[in-house]
Amino acid sequence: MTPTFERAWIVSPDVRSTQSEDGAVLLDIRQGLCFSLNVVGAKVWEKLEASPTGLTISQLVSALASQFDVSPNQLKTDLGEYLRELERKGLIKPNGNPPFVHSQGWG
């Protein structure tokens, strides 16, 4: 196994959320903006919000792989794009130094 470094992502302290069976709505109180998430986005948000110290992409893949009919590699790619978009909008941020993780072919 090759050691790699991954950043852990946390929810911005300025974001409030509410979830329903249709997805979630996020309110960034600093920017005064609302965002809507579909059911898939809401599942990712729920995992991030439940972890005050943050989650890496590999941890999210492990937590969500059984819920989606895609390969771990595809899920990792999709999550990477989604997390970059959430960060660009100021809804999540990296939590300090990236943790040390072991690569498992997709980590």
N, C-alpha and C positions, 0 to 999 in steps of 0.2 A: 504494500500500500504506500502510495506517495502522499506525504503530508501536504495539505494546502491550507490556505487561509480564506475564510469566508466572513463577510460582515454579517452581523445580526441586525435585523430591522425592528424598530419599535414604532408604535403609533405616536404621532405628534401630540404633545400635551394640549394643543389648541383645538383638537378635533373631538367632536361628540358624535355618537352614532345611535341609530335606532334600526332594528332589524325586523323584517316580516318574512312571510313565506315567499314573497316575490323578490327579495333581495335586501338591500340596506340603503339608508340615506345617511350621508356624512355631512356635518356642518363644521366648517373651519371658522371658529369664532374670531380668529385674528384677521383673516382675510374677508370675512363676511360672505363666504361662498358655500353653496350646497352642492353636493355631488351624489349621484345615485349609482348604486352597484347592482348588477344582476345577481342571480343566485350563486353563480360560481365566484364572483368577486366578493360576495358577502361571506362565503365560506373561508376564503383566504383572510379577509378582514377579521373574522371571528377568531381565527387562530392567532393572528398578530395581536389582537386586543387582549387576549387571554394570557399573553406572556409579557409581563412587565420588564423582563430583561432582554427581550427580543428573540427572534428566530432567524436562523439562516435559511437560505434556499433549500439546502439539503434537509433541514429539519421540517420545513414546510412540505417538501416532496414526501417525506416519510409519513407525515400526518395526513396528507390528502390523497396519496396514491390509490388507496382502496376506494375512494369516492368517485374517481374518474376513470374512464375507459381509454387511457392513453399510456404510452410507455413512460417510465421514469425520466428518460432523456427529454422527451417532448414536454412533459410537465415541468421539468427544470427550465427549459428554454422559455416556455410560456410564462412561468412565474418570474423569471428574470426580467422579461419585458414588462410585465405588469407592475412589479416592484419599482422599476425605474420610472414608470409613468406616475405611480403614487408619490414617489419622491419628488419628481419634477413639479407636481402640484402642491407639494409641501404637506402631504397627508401622513407620510412616514419619514423616518430619518434613521441613519445608521446609529447604532448604540456603541459608542466608544471604539476600542480596538477590536479588530476581527478576531474571533476565537480560532483556536487551532482545531482542525478537524482532519479526519483521515479520508482520503479519496477512495471511493468505492466504484470507480469507473464513471461516475457521473457527479462526484462531489467535489 
